[in-house]
Amino acid sequence: MIELDDVVVGYGGRTLFDGMSMSLPQGSFHFLTGPSGAGKTTLLRMVSMELRPSSGRVRVLDEDVGRLDRDGIARMRRRIGVVHQDSRFIDHMTVAENVRLPATVAGQSEATADAHLAELLGWVGLGDQAAQHPPELSGGERQRAALARAVILSPDVVLADEPTGNVDWDMSLRILDLLIQLNRLGKTILCATHDLNLIRQAKSRVTSRVLRLKGGRVEQAGIDL
């Protein structure tokens, strides 16, 4: 469960969110839309505990984020996978090493992480690219590698920030399919996107809802996709 209650966020004298509230059930699939600058990335950063609001309450997976200490936040972040728009790879490490990195940071042994790594790279269609380095990958391959990295610890929540923003339509559909597969496994998906065609494409494939950021608040579109 993801819950924001009366959240206020401001930057440089400008109020971005003003008393924003929302509640997303566990296992749901939501698209997050809104104009550039509306705060899509900021909202995802609050859910992933990279950013705390000026006031209000954020709850993720039944935990009040404001009451967590540093160890508690680190523990909770292992249950949240994030796909950043810019991928954020370490270029001198191989694809396999980049994907395995969250497991390494979490203290898993290399043997334990590697037990899932080959299957995970195969799932995103990158089994043959494991030994390559990020600069050698196409945009779509980088995004699929980023998704693999985000789920290496089998998180309960997957946040995706414009995951199809820099890829062609066929690759967008492939990434959407991977997100749908994760949702069918019980993962909560929150995907920020400006691509309305992608949202429409999801209509017959997954029960999902649209959240629209507007004027510092979040509005539910009110229609199933």
N, C-alpha and C positions, 0 to 999 in steps of 0.2 A: 504494500500500500504506500502511495505517495500522497502527502497532504501538506498543503500550504495554507496557513490561516492568517489573514490580515497582514500579509507581508509587505514591507516597504523597503525599496532599494533606491538609492540615489547616487549619482555620479556628478562631481564637480558643480554642485548647486542645482542639478537637474534631477527631478524625481522620475525614475524609470518605471517603477511599480509603486502604486499607491493603494494600500489596503487590498492586495490581490489574494484571492483564495481559490483553491481547487482541490479536488480529491480524485485520485485515480486508483481503482481497485487492483489488487494483485492479479496478475495474469491478463491484464487488459492490453490493448494495442491502441495507442493514441498518436495522431499526427499533430504537430505543433506548427502553426502558420502565423503569418503576420509580416508587415512591411519591414524592410531593412531598418535596423535600429530599434525595433519594437521590443527587443529583449529576449529573443529565442535562446541565444547562447547563454545569456545571463541566467535564465531560468534553469537550463540544464546544469550550469555550474553550481547553482544552489542545491539541486537534487543530488549532484555528485559530491557535495560538501567541499567544493573548492572555494565557495563564496558563502558568507553568512549575510543575512539581510540586516538592514539597519534596525528593524523591529519586526515583530511578528514571529510565528512559529513554523518551523519546517519539520515534518515527521517523514521518515523513510523506513519502510519495513518495520513499522511499529516502534521505532526509536525516535525520541525527541532529539534532533541533531544538536540543538543548543545546549543540551546537558551532557554531551559526550566530551570526554577528554581526548588527548591526542591519540592514545592507544585505542580508544573506542572508535574514533573516526577512521583510523587505519584498518581496524577490524571490519567496519561497515563498508569501506571502499572495496574490499575484496568481494562483496556481494553485489557490486555495481560495475558493469562493463561500459566503457565509454568509447565511442567511435568519433574521433575528432575530424573535422572537415579537412584539415591539413595533414592528417595521418600521424605526424610527430614521430617519425622513425629515427633511429640512430644509424646513420648511413654506413659506418664502418663495420656494423654487425650484419650477419646474414638475415634473411627473412625468418628462418627458423629461430635464430637467437632473439630477434625482435619479438616474435610471437610468444616465445617462452619467457620473456623478461618479467611480466607480472608475477608469474609463478616463482621465479628466482627471487624477486624482491620479497615475496610472501614467505620465503623460507623453505619452499619445496625443494627436494633434492632433484638433481638433473634427471635421474632415472625415473622419478615419479612423473615429472613434467613431460618427459619424452614418451612415456607410455600413452599419452593422449595426443601428442604433437602431430604425429604422422596422420592419424585419423582426422584431426582437426584441419590440417592443411589440405588433405584430400577433400574434405567437406566443402571448403571454399574454392576448390579447383586449382590449388597451388602446390600440389605434391611434387611437381617437377621443378619448382622454383625455390625449393627450400634452401639451397646453397647459394642462391643469388643474393645480391645486395639491393636495398631499396631503390637506388637510382637506376637500376636495370629494369625495373617494373614499369608497366603502363599505369595510367591513372586508375583504371578499373582493378588491376591486380593489387595496387597499393590499398585501395579501399577494402578489398576482400581480405587482404592480410591484416588490415586494421581491425576488421570485424573478428577475425580469428583471434587476434591478440586480446580483444575485449572480452571474449568468452572463454579464455584458457582456464580461468578459475571457476567456471560454471556459475556465473552470477545469477541472482534472482531478477535483476533489473538490467536492461540494456538501453543506454541513451545514445542516440545517433544524431550528430549535428550535420545536417546537409550531406548525408552519405553519398548522394548521387549528383552532387552539384557540379562535379568536374568530369563526368563520364557520359558516354553516349546512351541512347535509349535502351538498346539491348542490354548493356551492362547495368543500367538502372533497374531493369526488370529482374536481372539475376540477383542483385543485391536485395531488392524487395523480397524475392523468393526466400533468401536466406533469413531475413528478418521474420517472415511469416513462419518458417520452420521453427525458429526459436520460440515464437509466441505459442505455437502448438505444443511445445514442450513445457509450457507453463510460465515462460519468462514474461515479465512486464516490459513492453516496448514503448518508448517515447521517442519519436522521430521528428526532428525539426526539419522542415522542408518548405521551399517556395514553389515546388513543382506540383501544381494541381493535377496534371495528367497522371503523375505517379499515384496520387491519392485516389483518383478515379479508377485507376487500374486495379487498385486493391479491393474495389467494391465487391466483386464476386468471389474473392479469395479468402478474406478474413473479416471478422466482425471488428470494426474499428470506429473510432470517433475522431472528430477534428476539434482541436482547441485553437482559437484565434486570439492572438494578443492584439489589443487595441486600447489606446488611451490609458496605459498603465494597468489595465485589467485583463483578465482572461475570460473569453466567452466560448461556451460550447456551441458548436454549429447546430446541433439539434437533429442531425440526420445520420443514419447509418450509412457507411460507405460500401 
